[in-house]
Amino acid sequence: MKTIFITLALLGLTMGISAQNQQIDSLEGTKVVLDEVFVQALRVTKASPVTFSNVKKEDIAPRNLGQDIPVLLNFLPGVVTTSDAGAGVGYTGIRVRGSDATRVNVTINGIPYNDSESHGTFWVNMPDFASSTESLQLQRGVGTSTNGAGAFGASLNLLTDAVSGEAYGQISSSIGSFKTLRNNIKFSTGLLNDHMEVSGRLSRISSDGYIDRASSDLESYFLQAAYKDDNTLIKALIFGGKEITYQSWNGIDAETLKVDRAFNPSGKYTDEDGNTRFYDNEIDNYKQDHAQLLWNEKISDQWSTNIAFHFTHGRGYFEQYKEDEDFQDYGLEPLTITNLEVNTTDLIRRRWLDNDFYGAVFSANYAKNKLDLIIGGGYNNYEGDHFGEIIWARFASNSEIRDRYYDDSSKKSDFNMYTKANYDLTDKLSLFGDLQYRTVGYSANGEETGPVDDTFNFFNPKAGLVYDLNANNNFYFSYAVAHREPNRDDYKNGTPKPEKLNDYELGWRYVSQNFQLNLNTYYMHYKDQLVLTGDIDDTGDYLRANVDKSYRAGLELDANIRISEKFAVRPNVAVSTNKIEDFILVRNGATQNLGDTNIAFSPNIVAGNAIAYTPFKNLGLSLLSKYVGEQYLSNTDTEASKLASYFTNDFNVSYEIVPRKVLKSIVLSALVNNIFNIQYVSNGYTYLDNFSDPNNSVEVQGYFPQAGTNFLLGATLRF
């Protein structure tokens, strides 16, 4: 079955959301709409030598029933997604070309979204954000210069809702497996006096999750006020969300996977009578609010400018029941009870994060004749407090209410400037250049990180050529350099080095009325790459370590084939090799050269499949499939650390009813995930356990199983 699927993919009989979903017949593309000026400095077109995919809200609308943005992007080339709770609600993750979410640069309206310290993207903090997203562009590889940390696997930029010319109201609801429920309301005033618009959204999502107790209780909001005239577009936005999720980031071992796939060890403890129990409030509780002010001004036919100011405030904690904790780890003094010294206790702790992120980004665009020039950059600051509290202890020792057993702070500044230019050398050949300077300062005083006071200065040049053979074919080649600073977790595990990436991209695009094709190959060579070791910490975050030299090389194909007015297929397949060169493993104090080994979490083949059928105008049917090849959970190439391949299929149907009165439309949607009930694991971890015998380490694995057959049903009423 797997061989057949891969063969079909390579023959072009599979589908994924491609960069050319629009029905166009030349490489000129489509006109940039007004709202897109806010991301114009970061996005690329077919005139640039960058590998990318575009996704519009219409592309994901039939499946937008409450699952997170990474899950909605699952069918893009080279993308692998996972869900802690097993069903796409709650904590979700994305990897592109084998690079995890900490290495995928994410911006919203050109403003960095990745957490400044961890570099992660926590979509759970903004549930249902897809319902306020106008479009997305995923650039694979280094891509073009962007704001925030360098893109080491990809960059993803999101554009929020466009200004609506007409007033509307919308109510959406969906229900599904595991008691999943999503409700949202949206509205727009339309343009008032041809210039002003106010729009917004309120959402709530709840789910029990596939994994035991992996519940999610999520709320979010989005409010936008906009002003526009012939030369000006100004938007003021506030948006954010609150999440309470029961922890499910610990995974399960191989034996438990065989007998109880949905088991969740989080919150497990033994009471005084020796009974196994689960703490009912083993939760993650976090709230995040964003404010953005965006201003675009068209100065002349050649010049336009963008400036954006932003502020984000996040605060919250995760709560844990811990058994037999040492007093000294919490700054507590030993107790003497009936002549016995007591120096351990059961306790409940909260580990807090309270942070602010603020700054400004800007760009200016000049376009005339053969030259398209962009100058831009940004300055951003982050201030974060990390602290811990004991809210209950069996033996409290000398603790006082609201004592902090640790109290750390950190600061980070990030400044970058870039200049990008496309210049037409001839009618068919254009030259692309992109120079970026970025300086990052990071300081921290945590017990886990130790004192940190580092400054990094990065120069990131990029260049390429685009050759338009004719109106339907173009070819491109590019070379790009990117650098990245270590994140907070890297400092916990040693003295990390910054990373450097040299990325070479070669591609061909073909576009006609009924057939669009993207074919590209890449070679990404890293110096001091911080690769995932496969191990995780006590909050489910993956640990990383520098390796001297490593590379990723691959071939990616995606297409859109319209066979008839009613039937279409859109293939994508990514084949790659991902290696650490001369990997040195340190085990039990001894070093071992394992030679060239596979990089963890980097499958050699990822392919998507969907067949779309539209029997009549208002009805759409899609069969979507995903194949992810086997991958390793560590960098040692051991059989024990190998994660099996999997092949899943989803079925999606959407039907629109257009009433004659009151309502503008009613859209009914259904999504059945994993229709063949495949028992698969999309993620995991591994570590060396040498506590029982320091001379004979044992490789231990943990797994994150995903749900079998499950469904979501939804209805959207627009008036």
FIKOL-937252 format. One record per residue (C-alpha): residue in one letter; x, y, z. Coordinates in steps of 0.1 Angstrom, whole numbers, padded with zeros to 4 digits, always signed. Each point is the difference from the previous one (the first is absolute). Example, Ala and Ser with C-alpha at 12.3 -4.5 7.8 and 13.67 -1.06 7.14 Angstrom:
<recs>
A+0123-0045+0078S+0014+0034-0007
</recs>
This chain:
<recs>
M+0000+0000+0000K+0028+0024+0009T+0019-0007-0032I-0032+0005-0021F-0007+0033+0018I+0035+0014-0005T+0000-0010-0037L-0034+0017-0005A+0014+0031+0017L+0030+0001-0023L-0023-0005-0030G-0020+0030+0010L-0031-0018+0012T+0002+0013+0035M-0010+0034+0015G+0011+0026+0025I-0007+0036+0003S+0024+0015-0025A+0014+0034-0008Q-0022+0003-0031N-0035-0007+0012Q-0013+0029-0021Q-0011-0007-0035I+0024+0022-0019D+0018-0007-0033S+0032+0020+0003L+0028+0007+0025E-0012+0036+0004G-0021-0011+0029T-0027+0021+0016K-0002+0036+0011V+0010+0008+0036V-0031+0011+0019L+0001+0030+0022D+0003-0018+0034E+0030-0021-0013V+0022+0031+0001F+0006-0008+0037V+0018-0032-0009Q+0014+0011-0034A+0035+0006+0014L+0002-0037+0012R-0019-0019-0026V+0012-0010-0034T-0015-0007-0034K+0010-0021-0030A+0024+0028-0009S+0022-0010+0030P+0024-0030+0002V-0017-0013+0032T-0019-0033+0005F-0034+0008+0014S-0037-0010+0003N-0030+0023+0004V-0031-0008+0019K-0031+0021+0000K-0029-0002+0025E-0022-0016-0026D+0025-0029-0003I-0004-0010+0037A-0035+0011+0006P-0017-0034-0005R+0024-0015+0026N+0000+0029+0024L-0021-0016+0027G+0021+0007+0031Q+0033-0017-0006D+0032+0020+0002I+0019+0018-0027P+0028-0026-0003V-0026-0028-0006L-0017+0021-0027L+0034+0004-0017N+0007-0038+0002F-0003-0005-0038L+0027+0025-0011P+0032-0014-0015G+0025-0013+0026V-0023+0007+0030V-0005-0024+0029T-0024+0009+0028T-0008-0015+0034S-0024+0005+0029D+0007-0007+0037A-0036-0007+0007G-0002-0022-0032A-0028+0018-0018G+0013+0034-0012V-0014+0021+0029G+0022+0013+0027Y+0038-0001-0003T+0010-0007-0036G+0033+0000-0018I+0013+0004-0035R+0033-0010-0017V+0011+0011-0035R+0029-0018-0018G+0007-0017+0033S+0004+0032+0019D-0022+0005+0031A-0022+0030+0008T+0028+0018+0019R+0017+0003-0033V-0030+0011-0021N-0001+0038+0001V-0037+0012+0004T-0012+0035-0004I-0036+0015+0002N-0004+0030-0022G+0038+0002-0002I+0004-0001+0038P+0020-0028+0017Y-0022-0026+0018N+0026-0026+0011D+0007+0001+0037S+0032+0021+0004E+0016-0024+0025S-0012-0035-0010H-0004+0009-0037G-0031-0022+0000T-0035+0009-0014F-0028-0008+0024W-0032+0001-0021V-0019-0013+0030N+0003+0036+0013M-0020+0013-0030P-0027-0027-0006D-0021+0003-0032F+0024+0026-0014A-0005-0016-0034S-0035+0016+0000S+0017+0035+0000T+0026-0008-0025E-0003+0013-0036S+0030-0019-0015L+0033-0017+0009Q+0033-0005-0019L+0024-0027+0010Q+0035+0005-0014R+0021-0031+0003G+0037+0002+0007V+0016+0034+0010G-0025+0019-0022T+0002+0038-0001S+0011+0022+0029T-0026+0003+0027N-0005+0014+0035G+0009-0021+0030A+0022-0031+0003G+0015-0014-0032A-0019-0026-0020F+0019-0033+0002G-0027-0022-0015A-0027+0024-0012S-0017+0033+0007L-0037+0004+0003N-0017+0034-0003L-0036+0006+0007L-0022+0028-0011T-0031+0007+0021D-0035+0007-0012A-0003+0025-0029V-0022+0031+0001S-0035-0010-0010G-0019+0023-0023E-0034-0014+0011A-0015-0005+0034Y-0005-0036+0012G-0006-0021+0030Q+0010-0037+0003I-0006-0027+0025S+0020-0033-0002S-0004-0031+0021S+0016-0034-0002I-0002-0032+0021G+0020-0032-0002S+0017-0029+0016F+0014+0002+0036K-0027+0025+0009T+0016+0026-0022L-0021+0032-0003R+0009+0032-0019N-0021+0032-0001N+0009+0033-0015I-0017+0032-0011K+0014+0025-0025F-0012+0033-0012S+0010+0030-0022T-0017+0034-0003G+0012+0002-0036L+0014+0033-0012L-0016+0029+0018N+0001+0032-0021D+0022-0019-0024H+0030+0002+0024M-0006-0017+0034E-0006-0036+0010V-0002-0018+0033S+0000-0038+0001G+0005-0027+0026R-0002-0036+0012L-0007-0019+0033S+0008-0037+0002R-0002-0028+0025I+0013-0035-0005S-0002-0029+0024S+0011-0036-0003D+0008-0030+0022G+0027-0012-0024Y+0008-0035-0012I+0026-0004+0027D-0014-0006+0035R-0008+0033+0018A+0017+0020-0028S-0027+0025+0002S+0000+0035-0016D-0020+0030+0011L+0009+0028-0025E-0013+0035-0005S+0011+0027-0025Y-0010+0034-0014F+0009+0022-0030L-0009+0037-0004Q+0010+0022-0029A-0006+0036-0009A+0011+0012-0035Y+0002+0032-0019K+0008+0003-0037D+0000+0024-0028D+0018+0002-0034N+0034+0003+0016T-0003-0012+0036L-0009-0031+0018I+0001-0001+0039K-0010-0029+0021A-0002-0003+0038L-0003-0036+0013I-0003-0017+0033F-0002-0037+0002G+0009-0028+0024G-0011-0031+0018K-0001-0019+0032E+0007-0037+0003I-0004-0026+0028T+0012-0034-0011Y+0006-0031+0020Q+0037-0010-0005S+0006-0027-0025W+0036+0007-0010N+0016-0031+0017G-0009-0026-0025I-0001-0038+0008D+0025-0028-0002A-0001-0029-0025E-0017-0025+0023T-0028+0024+0009L-0004+0009-0037K-0009-0037-0007V-0027-0003+0027D-0013+0035+0006R+0008+0025-0028A-0020+0028+0017F+0017-0002+0034N+0012+0033+0014P+0026-0002+0029S-0002+0037+0007G-0013+0007+0036K+0006-0036+0011Y+0008-0005+0037T-0004-0024+0029D-0021+0010+0030E+0007-0009+0036D-0018-0033-0003G+0021-0011-0030N-0028+0006-0026T+0009+0014-0034R-0018+0033-0006F+0002+0029-0025Y+0001+0036+0011D-0030+0017-0015N+0016+0034-0006E+0032-0010-0018I-0005+0028-0025D+0016+0026-0021N-0017+0034+0005Y+0011+0029-0022K-0014+0032-0015Q+0015+0021-0027D-0011+0034-0014H+0013+0017-0031A-0004+0036-0012Q+0011+0012-0035L-0001+0034-0018L+0007-0003-0037W+0004+0029-0024N+0006-0001-0037E+0004+0032-0020K+0003+0003-0038I+0022+0030-0005S+0002-0001-0038D-0004-0024-0029Q+0035-0013+0009W+0002+0002+0038S-0020-0015+0028T+0008-0005+0037N-0011-0023+0028I+0005+0004+0037A-0014-0021+0028F+0001+0003+0038H-0008-0030+0022F-0003-0011+0036T-0006-0035+0013H-0007-0010+0037G+0000-0036+0011R-0004-0015+0034G-0008-0033+0015Y+0012-0032+0016F+0000-0038-0001E-0009-0019+0031Q+0014-0033+0011Y-0004-0025+0029K+0035-0012+0009E+0009-0029+0023D+0029-0003+0024E+0016+0033-0010D+0032+0010+0018F-0003+0029+0023Q+0033+0015-0012D-0013+0003-0036Y-0026+0025+0014G+0021+0018+0025L-0016-0017+0030E+0016-0011+0032P-0002-0037+0012L-0026-0007+0027T+0002-0022+0031I-0032-0020+0007T+0000-0025+0029N+0038-0001-0001L+0000-0007-0037E+0015+0024-0025V-0023+0008-0029N+0016+0016-0031T-0025-0010-0027T-0036+0007-0006D-0029-0004-0024L-0010+0034-0014I-0019+0019-0026R+0019+0026-0019R-0006+0027-0025R+0026+0011-0024W-0008+0035-0014L+0009+0020-0031D-0008+0037-0002N+0014+0018-0030D-0003+0031-0023F+0010+0003-0036Y-0001+0033-0018G+0016+0019-0028A-0004+0013-0036V+0006-0013-0035F+0001+0021-0032S+0006-0002-0037A+0001+0023-0031N-0006-0013-0035Y+0012+0017-0033A-0011-0015-0033K+0007+0015-0034N+0008-0014-0034K+0025-0029+0006L+0006+0005+0037D-0021-0011+0030L+0018+0010+0032I-0010-0006+0037I+0018+0015+0030G-0012-0012+0034G+0007-0012+0035G-0011+0001+0036Y+0009+0004+0036N-0016-0022+0026N+0004-0005+0038Y-0010-0029+0022E-0001-0001+0038G-0009-0032+0018D-0004-0011+0036H+0002-0036+0010F-0009-0010+0035G-0014-0029+0020E-0024-0004+0029I-0010-0028+0023I-0038+0002+0005W-0002-0031+0022A+0024-0023+0018R-0004-0030+0023F+0028+0013+0020A+0004+0038-0005S+0032+0005+0021N+0009+0037+0002S-0020+0010-0031E-0023+0030+0000I-0030+0007-0022R+0010+0013-0035D+0036-0008+0006R+0019-0004-0033Y+0025-0029+0000Y+0016+0015-0030D-0004+0034-0015D+0018+0006-0033S-0001+0027-0027S+0012+0004-0035K+0002+0027-0027K+0005-0002-0037S+0004+0027-0026D-0002-0006-0038F+0009+0025-0027N+0002-0007-0037M+0003+0019-0033Y-0004-0014-0034T+0001+0011-0037K-0016-0021-0027A+0000+0007-0037N-0013-0017-0032Y+0016+0014-0031D-0010-0010-0036L+0033-0005-0018T-0019-0009-0032D-0036-0007-0010K+0005-0036+0012L+0027+0001+0027S-0002+0017+0033L+0025+0003+0029F-0010-0002+0037G+0021+0013+0029D-0008+0001+0037L+0024+0013+0027Q-0009-0002+0037Y+0018+0011+0031R-0014-0013+0034T+0013+0006+0035V-0014-0019+0030G+0006+0006+0037Y-0011-0026+0026S+0005+0000+0038A-0014-0023+0026N+0007-0009+0036G-0018-0033+0004E+0012-0028+0022E-0004-0024-0029T+0016+0022-0026G+0026+0015+0022P+0010+0037-0006V-0003+0008-0037D+0011+0033-0017D+0005-0006-0037T-0001+0022-0030F-0001-0014-0036N+0006+0019-0032F-0011-0018-0032F+0004+0009-0037N-0024-0019-0023P+0005+0005-0037K-0022-0015-0026A+0001+0000-0038G-0016-0017-0029L-0012+0000-0037V-0034-0005-0016Y-0003-0009-0036D-0033+0003-0018L+0001-0024-0029N-0035+0011-0011A-0033+0009+0015N-0004-0035+0015N+0035-0010+0011N+0026+0015+0023F+0031-0013+0017Y+0018+0013+0031F+0032-0005+0019S+0008+0016+0034Y+0027-0001+0027A-0009+0012+0035V+0018+0003+0033A-0018-0001+0034H+0011+0001+0036R-0018-0008+0032E+0007+0007+0037P-0005-0028+0026N-0032+0000+0019R-0006-0001+0038D-0001-0038+0002D+0033-0003-0018Y+0017+0020+0028K-0015-0024+0025N+0020-0028-0016G+0034+0015-0003T+0018+0028-0019P-0017+0000-0034K+0014+0016-0032P-0020+0020-0025E-0008-0018-0033K+0007+0007-0036L-0019-0013-0031N+0010+0002-0037D-0031-0007-0021Y+0001-0008-0037E-0034-0002-0019L-0006-0009-0037G-0035-0001-0013W-0024-0001-0030R-0035+0014-0001Y-0026-0008-0027V-0034+0017-0001S-0028-0004-0025Q-0038+0001+0002N-0005-0036+0011F+0035-0011+0012Q+0024+0016+0024L+0032-0016+0012N+0028+0010+0025L+0032-0021+0000N+0030+0009+0021T+0031-0015+0015Y+0019+0014+0029Y+0032-0005+0020M+0002+0015+0035H+0034-0003+0017Y+0003+0009+0037K+0028+0010+0022D-0005-0006+0037Q-0037-0010-0006L-0019-0004+0033V-0017-0033-0008L-0026-0017+0022T+0015-0027+0021G-0033-0018+0004D-0002+0007+0037I-0026+0023+0016D+0000+0020+0033D-0027-0001+0026T-0022+0024-0020G+0001-0020-0032D+0025+0022-0017Y+0026-0017-0022L+0037+0003+0009R+0026+0009-0026A+0037-0002-0004N+0025+0015-0025V+0015-0022-0027D+0029+0011-0020K-0012-0006-0035S-0033-0012-0014Y-0022+0003-0031R-0034-0005-0014A-0004-0006-0037G-0032-0008-0019L-0024+0002-0029E-0036+0014+0004L-0028-0001-0025D-0035+0013+0002A-0026+0006-0027N-0036+0009-0008I-0016-0021-0028R-0035+0009-0010I-0012-0030-0019S-0035+0014-0006E-0022+0027+0013K-0011-0024+0028F+0031-0020+0007A+0035+0011+0011V+0031-0015+0016R+0030+0019+0015P+0030-0021+0008N+0029+0007+0024V+0029-0021+0010A+0032+0008+0018V+0030-0024-0001S+0031+0009+0021T+0031-0012+0017N+0009+0016+0033K+0034-0008+0016I+0023+0010+0028E+0036-0004-0013D+0023-0020+0023F-0023+0001+0030I+0018-0003+0033L-0021-0017+0027V+0009+0005+0036R-0012-0029+0022N+0010-0010+0035G+0030+0024-0002A+0013-0016-0032T-0002+0014-0035Q-0009-0019-0031N+0001+0011-0037L-0031-0014-0016G+0009+0014-0034D-0028+0016-0021T-0033-0005+0017N-0036+0010-0007I-0012+0032+0017A-0028-0007+0025F-0036+0007-0011S+0009+0003-0037P-0019-0026-0021N+0015-0007-0034I-0034+0002-0017V-0031+0021+0007A-0029+0000-0025G-0035+0013-0001N-0030-0012-0018A-0035+0013-0007I-0026-0004-0027A-0024+0028-0004Y-0034-0005-0016T-0027+0027-0005P-0031-0017-0014F-0018+0034-0001K+0007+0036+0010N-0009-0001+0037L+0014-0034+0009G+0036-0009+0005L+0015-0034+0009S+0036-0007+0008L+0020-0031+0009L+0032+0012+0017S+0029-0024+0008K+0034+0004+0017Y+0030-0023-0001V+0029+0006+0024G+0030-0024-0004E+0018-0015+0029Q+0022+0023+0021Y+0024-0003+0029L-0007+0015+0035S+0037+0004+0007N+0031+0006-0021T+0015-0034+0006D-0017-0020-0027T-0010-0027+0024E-0029-0023-0008A-0015+0007+0034S-0003+0037-0008K-0017-0004-0033L-0036+0013-0003A-0021-0019-0025S-0014+0015-0032Y-0037+0007-0002F-0026+0006-0027T-0033+0017+0010N-0031+0011-0020D-0025+0027+0008F-0034+0007-0017N-0013+0035-0003V-0034+0012-0013S-0014+0035-0002Y-0034+0011-0013E-0013+0035-0003I-0037+0010+0001V-0010+0034-0013P-0033+0010+0015R-0022+0026-0016K-0008+0019+0032V+0019+0013+0030L+0031-0022-0001K+0026+0005-0027S+0012-0036+0002I+0001-0031+0021V+0031-0022-0003L+0000-0035+0014S+0033-0018+0004A+0011-0034+0011L+0035-0013+0006V+0008-0037+0008N+0036-0004+0010N+0019-0033-0003I-0029-0017-0017F+0018-0034-0001N+0007+0002+0038I+0038-0003-0004Q+0017-0004+0034Y+0030+0023-0004V+0025+0021+0019S+0010+0034-0014N+0026+0010+0026G+0021-0013+0028Y+0032+0003+0020T+0029-0021+0012Y+0027+0003+0027L+0028-0021+0015D-0010-0013+0035N+0031-0008+0020F-0014+0004+0035S-0004-0037+0007D+0034-0009-0015P+0024+0029-0008N+0021-0024-0021N-0028-0013-0022S-0023+0028-0012V-0034-0011-0013E-0017+0019-0028V-0035+0009+0011Q-0027+0012-0024G-0032+0020+0005Y-0028+0003-0026F-0028+0023-0008P-0028-0020-0016Q-0026+0017-0022A-0038-0007-0001G-0016-0026-0021T-0031+0008-0020N-0015+0032+0012F-0023+0027-0014L-0010+0036+0001L-0033+0015-0013G-0006+0037-0005A-0024+0026-0012T+0006+0036-0009L-0028+0025-0003R+0007+0033-0018F-0023+0029+0000
</recs>
